[in-house]
Amino acid sequence: MDPITHALSGALLARAAAPAMAQRQREETVVPLRLYVITGCAAAAFPDIDFALRLIDTLTYLNWHQGPTHSLILLPLWAWLLAWLASRLTRKRYAWQLFYRPACLGLAIHIAGDLITSYGLMLLAPFSTERFSLPLVFVIDPWFSLIIIAGLVTSWRYPQQRIPAIMALTVLCGYVIFLSTLRQQAIAVANQYIHTHTIPQAHISVLPQPLSPFHWKIIIQHDDNYHLANVNLLPSGHQQHNQTTWLLIRMADAYRPVVENNWQIQQQFGGDPAEIMLAREAWLHPAFAPFRAFAQFPVLERIDISEQGQCAWFYDLRFKFPELPPSFRYGACRQNDRTGWKMVRQRGLFYID
């Protein structure tokens, strides 16, 4: 999820959980509401500090993003650190224990927000690098963000009431439940396709997509083949093809109704028998291990053969969207003298690529 939404969600949860106005007026040991909310906001932004790994290189960042800073095991430690820093930064020097609760809440809602995206979190770090994910929401979801913003604006308008923040969090939970029903619909579409085409031992993944909560990418993996569909779960009567030069409209139009049977088959190592052996060799070389660790749905983009050498370029289907080139493309390259393979990064459309 985007950093701004993370930070705002922490502020909203801290506001909903803050002591009532009467209690704050009665007890001098209670942190002022403003500091309580700021602590929750800062704590919710903190886990993405792992962006600093980008200074090492992009692939190190990709393999460790949403790692230890997103761990439930380490949450108490991070909360203590943030609470201690908050206590040192206040003029009155409140005890760090008073900031511990909003720090925990901010970290927890950040972890929950990333858990429902498709990237995956190392919830058990440092004891395990296994990633957990329940993909329900795209990393940038305007509806998700607007619910949070509306709750904060209303809370600012009525500063003595916690009800607006609580109501906004309730609506947010309802929206997530709605997204889970859409995810089940996408899974049902995939199961119907598997049944119709008799695909044995298939693995289904459904990923939320940009521009609408009804947009989903369905990936059915069978051996080295991917069966793909970009679907729009809105009733087909609400959709139409648009002839336009606007990029976002063309992207949205690529997600088609289920009844249009908008499926394609893509092979992990390409469809050219002459290139499959080379692609497999490049993919399995030890030099390419960091990208193998990152890619969940790897697929060959192309093989470049020239007088200088050979390159096999791969990307992850999670990061391929209609009308846009894939993000995070990496190649295994070697010179014609059969020297060892080397991993090479290909620049993409966005800075993070």
C-alpha angles and dihedrals in degrees: 000000000000117000095241093055089047093053094045092049089055091051091049094050092046090051091051092049098041118118115268119267093251091055093049091052092047099047123055091195093066116101113243114261093246093057091043092056094042090053091052090048094050093045091052090053095045103081092064088064083099085083083090086078085074086076088067096048138302097257093051087053093048093050095047102032111118088018127118094351088058096048122125088206092058096038094098090052094049090045091053091049093050093044091051092049091048091052091051093049097054120091094225092049099227116197112272090236089071091062096044097086098052089044090055091047093050093049092045095052090047090054091046091050093052093043090067093054124082101248099082133228132236092230093169099047131169090029095047138015092205112132125224126200141163101189109212106131134042116243090254112038115166093197092053091049095044092055089055093045092049090052092050094047092050091047089052089050091051103031096170094058129077093188097089092055092045091049092050091051089049091052089047091054089049090052091051090050088051090052090051089057089052090050090054089051090053091049089051090053090052093048091050090052091050091049093048094048096036096232110176124213094004123168117218126210125173118191129192113241137206131276099026139031086230092063115098136167114217117203120186111186120202118168105307094339130095122202105203136190132170103207137185110210094201113110109276092243090069095057134075140166114262125206102210143129093223108116098213092049091050090049092051091046091058090071103083135190117273091243091065089068091223096184131144133180120227125184120221093226099031132260100267110098090206091060102039095081092049092046092051092048092051093045094051097045114117091236089066094052095106092058092044088055091053104041117083096176105024120185134176112251098185145317119239116205120181141146089276098053147279133299129186111200122204137181137179118254090223088072101045115099129176116277092008131094114247119271124229099026117179131179138200108222137182136173123249092256086075095248115162124292118264128197115241129188120222117211115240140198097277131056094243090057 
